[in-house]
Amino acid sequence: MKESDHTDELLNAVHVPKDAGEHADALRGMLARIPDGWGRWISCDCGWYPLLVELDEQLRTLLPDYVIHQVKEKFGGLRYYWESGEEVHDLDDLEPVTPGRDGNEAEWERWRQAHEAWCERLDAYRQTPEGQERVGDLQRRAELAERLVRTAEARAGVTCELCGTAGLLHRTPARAPWYKTLCSACAEREGYVSTMEAHGAP
């Protein structure tokens, strides 16, 4: 097996967190929404899993085919990268299928021309009353979904990433610190100090 094949296999495997517990099935469903090549991991600790499961349920209601790109902790905060997974086009006019990796130059040229023609028809369809209504509907649902994501990220910012109770931003005392949102008990156990203490706040 080539190294690139092994890398692809690792990225595309579904990596359900070992501490998923009762959330295992829901997190597996979320990981299945991550396209090949992105890496199917949930990169945060279990205190945030209930927030993620609730958010995923809300997003699926609005956008049944929505796609996840990454779910991770960064600088002590939740980052949830996603897209709607929907395109507004005439349902009877399917986009041309791209040639496989082994496609020859002539196949690619035929696809390019067919794709350009499809894009022109797509633009025309979106100007019709039906198309404009569907575009507006998708935009409204996507905007609401974005608000839900921002709300979940804000909730994570006051939720301990380890145990799920109320938390605040903490950091390691090192010169180049690691940040994590933690409750006081988890922070003490893990050797973190609050960012307010680290900056000398009373």
C-alpha positions as a Markdown table, in Angstrom:
| # | Residue | x | y | z |
|---|---|---|---|---|
| 1 | Met | 0.0 | 0.0 | 0.0 |
| 2 | Lys | 1.3 | 3.4 | -1.0 |
| 3 | Glu | 1.8 | 6.0 | 1.8 |
| 4 | Ser | -0.8 | 8.2 | 0.1 |
| 5 | Asp | -3.3 | 5.4 | 0.2 |
| 6 | His | -2.7 | 4.9 | 3.9 |
| 7 | Thr | -3.1 | 8.6 | 4.6 |
| 8 | Asp | -6.4 | 8.6 | 2.6 |
| 9 | Glu | -7.6 | 5.6 | 4.6 |
| 10 | Leu | -6.8 | 7.3 | 7.9 |
| 11 | Leu | -8.5 | 10.6 | 6.9 |
| 12 | Asn | -11.6 | 8.9 | 5.6 |
| 13 | Ala | -12.2 | 6.5 | 8.4 |
| 14 | Val | -14.8 | 7.5 | 11.0 |
| 15 | His | -13.0 | 8.3 | 14.3 |
| 16 | Val | -15.7 | 8.2 | 17.0 |
| 17 | Pro | -14.2 | 9.6 | 20.2 |
| 18 | Lys | -13.4 | 6.8 | 22.7 |
| 19 | Asp | -15.2 | 8.8 | 25.4 |
| 20 | Ala | -18.4 | 9.4 | 23.3 |
| 21 | Gly | -20.5 | 7.3 | 25.6 |
| 22 | Glu | -24.3 | 7.9 | 25.1 |
| 23 | His | -23.4 | 10.3 | 22.3 |
| 24 | Ala | -21.6 | 7.8 | 20.1 |
| 25 | Asp | -24.3 | 7.3 | 17.5 |
| 26 | Ala | -25.0 | 11.0 | 17.2 |
| 27 | Leu | -21.3 | 11.8 | 16.8 |
| 28 | Arg | -20.9 | 9.0 | 14.3 |
| 29 | Gly | -23.7 | 10.6 | 12.2 |
| 30 | Met | -21.9 | 14.0 | 12.4 |
| 31 | Leu | -18.7 | 12.4 | 11.3 |
| 32 | Ala | -20.4 | 10.9 | 8.3 |
| 33 | Arg | -21.3 | 14.4 | 7.2 |
| 34 | Ile | -17.6 | 15.2 | 6.7 |
| 35 | Pro | -16.5 | 14.7 | 3.1 |
| 36 | Asp | -13.6 | 12.5 | 2.1 |
| 37 | Gly | -10.2 | 14.1 | 2.5 |
| 38 | Trp | -11.1 | 16.4 | 5.4 |
| 39 | Gly | -10.4 | 14.0 | 8.3 |
| 40 | Arg | -13.4 | 12.6 | 10.2 |
| 41 | Trp | -12.6 | 13.6 | 13.8 |
| 42 | Ile | -14.4 | 15.6 | 16.5 |
| 43 | Ser | -11.4 | 17.5 | 18.0 |
| 44 | Cys | -12.7 | 18.6 | 21.4 |
| 45 | Asp | -13.4 | 17.0 | 24.8 |
| 46 | Cys | -16.6 | 15.3 | 26.1 |
| 47 | Gly | -18.0 | 18.3 | 28.0 |
| 48 | Trp | -19.0 | 19.8 | 24.7 |
| 49 | Tyr | -20.6 | 16.7 | 23.1 |
| 50 | Pro | -24.1 | 17.5 | 24.3 |
| 51 | Leu | -23.8 | 21.0 | 22.7 |
| 52 | Leu | -22.6 | 19.4 | 19.4 |
| 53 | Val | -25.4 | 16.8 | 19.3 |
| 54 | Glu | -28.1 | 19.5 | 20.0 |
| 55 | Leu | -26.6 | 21.8 | 17.3 |
| 56 | Asp | -26.5 | 18.9 | 14.8 |
| 57 | Glu | -30.1 | 18.1 | 15.4 |
| 58 | Gln | -31.0 | 21.8 | 14.8 |
| 59 | Leu | -29.0 | 22.0 | 11.6 |
| 60 | Arg | -30.4 | 18.8 | 10.2 |
| 61 | Thr | -33.9 | 20.2 | 10.7 |
| 62 | Leu | -33.0 | 23.3 | 8.7 |
| 63 | Leu | -30.6 | 21.8 | 6.2 |
| 64 | Pro | -31.0 | 18.0 | 5.9 |
| 65 | Asp | -28.0 | 17.6 | 3.6 |
| 66 | Tyr | -25.7 | 20.0 | 5.4 |
| 67 | Val | -21.9 | 19.2 | 5.4 |
| 68 | Ile | -19.4 | 19.5 | 8.2 |
| 69 | His | -15.8 | 20.4 | 7.4 |
| 70 | Gln | -14.3 | 20.6 | 10.9 |
| 71 | Val | -15.4 | 20.5 | 14.6 |
| 72 | Lys | -12.6 | 21.5 | 16.9 |
| 73 | Glu | -11.4 | 23.4 | 19.9 |
| 74 | Lys | -9.2 | 26.4 | 19.1 |
| 75 | Phe | -7.8 | 28.8 | 21.7 |
| 76 | Gly | -10.2 | 27.5 | 24.2 |
| 77 | Gly | -13.3 | 28.1 | 22.0 |
| 78 | Leu | -15.5 | 25.8 | 19.8 |
| 79 | Arg | -15.0 | 26.1 | 16.0 |
| 80 | Tyr | -17.8 | 24.5 | 13.9 |
| 81 | Tyr | -17.1 | 24.8 | 10.1 |
| 82 | Trp | -19.9 | 23.8 | 7.8 |
| 83 | Glu | -21.8 | 24.5 | 4.6 |
| 84 | Ser | -25.4 | 24.1 | 3.6 |
| 85 | Gly | -24.9 | 21.1 | 1.3 |
| 86 | Glu | -27.7 | 22.4 | -1.0 |
| 87 | Glu | -27.6 | 23.9 | -4.5 |
| 88 | Val | -30.5 | 25.6 | -6.1 |
| 89 | His | -30.9 | 24.2 | -9.6 |
| 90 | Asp | -33.6 | 22.7 | -11.8 |
| 91 | Leu | -34.1 | 19.3 | -10.3 |
| 92 | Asp | -34.6 | 17.8 | -13.8 |
| 93 | Asp | -31.2 | 19.2 | -15.0 |
| 94 | Leu | -28.4 | 17.3 | -13.3 |
| 95 | Glu | -24.9 | 18.6 | -13.3 |
| 96 | Pro | -22.5 | 16.6 | -15.5 |
| 97 | Val | -20.4 | 14.0 | -13.7 |
| 98 | Thr | -16.7 | 14.7 | -13.7 |
| 99 | Pro | -14.4 | 12.1 | -15.3 |
| 100 | Gly | -12.4 | 9.9 | -13.0 |
| 101 | Arg | -8.7 | 10.3 | -12.3 |
| 102 | Asp | -7.9 | 8.3 | -15.4 |
| 103 | Gly | -10.0 | 10.4 | -17.7 |
| 104 | Asn | -8.2 | 11.5 | -20.9 |
| 105 | Glu | -7.9 | 15.0 | -22.2 |
| 106 | Ala | -10.9 | 14.6 | -24.6 |
| 107 | Glu | -13.1 | 13.4 | -21.8 |
| 108 | Trp | -12.2 | 16.4 | -19.6 |
| 109 | Glu | -12.8 | 18.8 | -22.5 |
| 110 | Arg | -16.3 | 17.3 | -23.1 |
| 111 | Trp | -17.0 | 17.6 | -19.4 |
| 112 | Arg | -15.8 | 21.2 | -19.3 |
| 113 | Gln | -18.1 | 22.2 | -22.2 |
| 114 | Ala | -21.1 | 20.4 | -20.7 |
| 115 | His | -20.4 | 22.0 | -17.3 |
| 116 | Glu | -20.2 | 25.5 | -18.8 |
| 117 | Ala | -23.5 | 24.9 | -20.5 |
| 118 | Trp | -25.1 | 23.6 | -17.3 |
| 119 | Cys | -23.8 | 26.7 | -15.4 |
| 120 | Glu | -25.5 | 29.0 | -17.9 |
| 121 | Arg | -28.8 | 27.1 | -17.5 |
| 122 | Leu | -28.3 | 27.2 | -13.7 |
| 123 | Asp | -28.0 | 31.0 | -13.8 |
| 124 | Ala | -31.1 | 31.3 | -16.0 |
| 125 | Tyr | -33.1 | 29.0 | -13.7 |
| 126 | Arg | -32.2 | 31.1 | -10.6 |
| 127 | Gln | -33.7 | 34.2 | -12.3 |
| 128 | Thr | -37.1 | 32.5 | -12.7 |
| 129 | Pro | -39.8 | 33.1 | -10.0 |
| 130 | Glu | -39.4 | 29.5 | -8.8 |
| 131 | Gly | -35.6 | 29.8 | -8.7 |
| 132 | Gln | -35.7 | 33.1 | -6.9 |
| 133 | Glu | -38.1 | 31.7 | -4.3 |
| 134 | Arg | -35.9 | 28.6 | -3.7 |
| 135 | Val | -32.7 | 30.8 | -3.5 |
| 136 | Gly | -34.4 | 33.0 | -0.9 |
| 137 | Asp | -35.6 | 30.0 | 1.1 |
| 138 | Leu | -32.1 | 28.5 | 1.2 |
| 139 | Gln | -30.6 | 31.9 | 2.2 |
| 140 | Arg | -33.0 | 32.2 | 5.1 |
| 141 | Arg | -32.4 | 28.7 | 6.4 |
| 142 | Ala | -28.6 | 29.1 | 6.0 |
| 143 | Glu | -28.7 | 32.5 | 7.9 |
| 144 | Leu | -30.7 | 30.9 | 10.8 |
| 145 | Ala | -28.2 | 27.9 | 10.8 |
| 146 | Glu | -25.3 | 30.3 | 11.1 |
| 147 | Arg | -27.0 | 32.0 | 14.1 |
| 148 | Leu | -27.4 | 28.6 | 15.7 |
| 149 | Val | -23.7 | 27.8 | 15.1 |
| 150 | Arg | -22.7 | 31.1 | 16.7 |
| 151 | Thr | -24.9 | 30.5 | 19.7 |
| 152 | Ala | -23.5 | 27.0 | 20.2 |
| 153 | Glu | -19.9 | 28.4 | 20.0 |
| 154 | Ala | -20.8 | 31.1 | 22.5 |
| 155 | Arg | -22.3 | 28.5 | 24.9 |
| 156 | Ala | -19.2 | 26.4 | 24.6 |
| 157 | Gly | -17.2 | 29.5 | 25.7 |
| 158 | Val | -18.9 | 29.3 | 29.2 |
| 159 | Thr | -19.1 | 25.5 | 29.4 |
| 160 | Cys | -16.3 | 23.3 | 30.8 |
| 161 | Glu | -14.9 | 21.3 | 27.9 |
| 162 | Leu | -14.0 | 18.4 | 30.2 |
| 163 | Cys | -17.1 | 18.0 | 32.4 |
| 164 | Gly | -19.9 | 20.1 | 30.8 |
| 165 | Thr | -20.5 | 22.3 | 33.9 |
| 166 | Ala | -20.2 | 26.1 | 33.9 |
| 167 | Gly | -16.7 | 27.2 | 32.8 |
| 168 | Leu | -14.4 | 30.1 | 32.0 |
| 169 | Leu | -11.4 | 30.5 | 29.8 |
| 170 | His | -8.2 | 29.2 | 31.4 |
| 171 | Arg | -4.6 | 28.8 | 30.3 |
| 172 | Thr | -1.5 | 26.9 | 31.2 |
| 173 | Pro | 1.0 | 29.0 | 33.1 |
| 174 | Ala | 3.7 | 28.5 | 30.5 |
| 175 | Arg | 5.1 | 31.4 | 28.4 |
| 176 | Ala | 3.5 | 29.9 | 25.3 |
| 177 | Pro | 0.2 | 28.8 | 26.9 |
| 178 | Trp | -2.5 | 26.4 | 25.9 |
| 179 | Tyr | -6.0 | 27.7 | 26.4 |
| 180 | Lys | -9.1 | 25.7 | 27.5 |
| 181 | Thr | -12.6 | 26.6 | 28.8 |
| 182 | Leu | -12.8 | 24.8 | 32.2 |
| 183 | Cys | -14.6 | 24.8 | 35.5 |
| 184 | Ser | -12.5 | 25.7 | 38.5 |
| 185 | Ala | -12.2 | 22.0 | 39.6 |
| 186 | Cys | -11.1 | 20.7 | 36.2 |
| 187 | Ala | -8.7 | 23.6 | 35.8 |
| 188 | Glu | -7.0 | 22.9 | 39.2 |
| 189 | Arg | -6.8 | 19.2 | 38.4 |
| 190 | Glu | -5.3 | 19.9 | 34.9 |
| 191 | Gly | -2.9 | 22.6 | 36.0 |
| 192 | Tyr | -4.6 | 25.6 | 34.3 |
| 193 | Val | -5.2 | 29.1 | 35.7 |
| 194 | Ser | -7.9 | 31.5 | 34.8 |
| 195 | Thr | -6.9 | 34.0 | 32.2 |
| 196 | Met | -7.9 | 36.8 | 34.6 |
| 197 | Glu | -5.5 | 35.4 | 37.2 |
| 198 | Ala | -2.8 | 35.0 | 34.6 |
| 199 | His | -3.1 | 38.7 | 33.7 |
| 200 | Gly | -3.1 | 39.8 | 37.4 |
| 201 | Ala | -6.8 | 40.8 | 37.7 |
| 202 | Pro | -8.0 | 41.1 | 41.3 |
